Amino acid sequence: MNSVQIIGNIVRDPEVRYTRTGKAVASFTVAVNRSWVSVQGERKESTDYIPVVAWGRLADLVGQRITKGTRVFVEGRFQTRSYETQEGEKRYMTEVVANLIAPNVEFDSMGTDARGGSFGGQVNEQRNDFGQRNDFGGGEPRGDFSQFGNDPKPGAPFDGPDEQIPF
């Protein structure tokens, strides 16, 4: 199964472009903090910067409603693709292809929301703009999920030149 869920902050305003066929593509980076305790008992922290891409209506909404610093929950899949630079070098890029983005979520470092619920466990049903079901646990993230839903065709392959956009 190829499924990714991340919570973090938008590093810079998303960039929205349009393919030759008019399909919106939003690209942005999410900064995800993580911490651990070393063998010596020292608390360590690190930040991972994860590139994310959204397509179609979801991309348009991202461009309109998400800005630098926004805390988001992103659900999607990992995708690795390759492209050729102008110098003829082959490059590879791994990114998250989003099918759900929820802005302004509030979680503490243990993955629980301010009400004390956990992200998992009991399933609560929510419907997005496309009538598709989104299942979140008993302490689902707080944010306006109604405005950001799954791409109408999640996981569908993007054939042709659209897939070759190097960002």
Beta strands, then each sheet from edge to edge (+ up, - down):
strand 1: 4-10
strand 2: 15-18
strand 3: 24-37
strand 4: 43-55
strand 5: 71-84
strand 6: 90-103
strand 7: 124-127
strand 8: 133-136
sheet 1: 2+ 3- 1+ 5- 6+ 4+
sheet 2: 7+ 8-
end
